[in-house]
Amino acid sequence: MIAEVEEKAMKLPRAERGLLASKLIESLGSPFEDDEDVIELALRRDKEMDEHPETIMSEDEFWASIDEYRRR
C-alpha cells in the first residue's frame, strides 16, 4: 500500500508534493511532545555538568570517541 501511495505522490506537481510532505511531517508531532523523561534527563545531565565540569567532553573528544568506537 505504501508503494502505491508513494507512486501516486511522486506524480504530483512539485508544490503539491511539498505541501503533502509538510502535512505528513506535521502529523508526526514532536519527538519530545509527550516525553517528560527526555526533559528530565536533559535537566539532570545539565546539573551533572554544572556540578562536575571535569566530565564535560569537547566536540573533538566526542568525535574521536565515536571514531574509536567504530574501529572496534
C-alpha positions as CSV (number, residue, x, y, z in Angstrom):
1,M,0.0,0.0,0.0
2,I,2.8,2.4,0.8
3,A,4.4,1.8,-2.5
4,E,1.1,2.7,-4.3
5,V,0.7,5.9,-2.3
6,E,4.4,6.8,-3.0
7,E,3.9,6.2,-6.7
8,K,0.9,8.5,-6.8
9,A,2.5,11.1,-4.7
10,M,5.6,11.2,-6.9
11,K,3.3,12.1,-9.8
12,L,2.1,15.2,-8.1
13,P,3.4,18.6,-9.1
14,R,6.4,19.8,-7.0
15,A,4.4,22.3,-5.0
16,E,1.7,19.7,-4.1
17,R,4.4,17.2,-3.1
18,G,5.9,19.8,-0.8
19,L,2.5,20.5,0.8
20,L,1.9,16.8,1.3
21,A,5.4,16.3,2.7
22,S,4.8,19.2,5.1
23,K,1.5,17.8,6.3
24,L,3.0,14.3,6.8
25,I,5.8,15.7,8.8
26,E,3.4,17.8,10.9
27,S,1.3,14.7,11.6
28,L,4.3,13.1,13.3
29,G,4.4,15.7,16.0
30,S,7.4,16.5,18.1
31,P,9.6,13.6,19.3
32,F,9.7,15.3,22.7
33,E,6.0,16.3,22.8
34,D,4.8,13.7,25.3
35,D,8.2,12.6,26.6
36,E,8.8,14.2,30.0
37,D,11.6,11.7,30.6
38,V,13.7,13.3,27.8
39,I,13.3,16.7,29.5
40,E,14.1,15.3,32.9
41,L,17.2,13.5,31.5
42,A,18.4,16.8,29.9
43,L,17.9,18.7,33.1
44,R,19.7,16.1,35.1
45,R,22.6,15.9,32.7
46,D,22.9,19.7,32.7
47,K,23.0,19.7,36.5
48,E,25.7,17.0,36.5
49,M,27.8,19.0,34.1
50,D,27.5,22.1,36.4
51,E,28.5,20.0,39.4
52,H,31.3,18.1,37.7
53,P,32.7,20.3,34.8
54,E,35.7,18.0,34.5
55,T,33.4,15.4,32.9
56,I,32.5,17.6,30.0
57,M,33.7,16.4,26.7
58,S,34.7,18.7,23.9
59,E,33.3,18.3,20.5
60,D,36.7,17.0,19.2
61,E,36.9,14.5,22.1
62,F,33.3,13.4,21.3
63,W,34.0,12.7,17.6
64,A,37.3,11.0,18.5
65,S,35.4,8.7,20.8
66,I,32.9,7.9,18.1
67,D,35.8,7.1,15.7
68,E,37.4,4.9,18.2
69,Y,34.1,3.0,18.9
70,R,33.6,2.4,15.2
71,R,37.2,1.0,14.8
72,R,36.3,-1.8,17.4
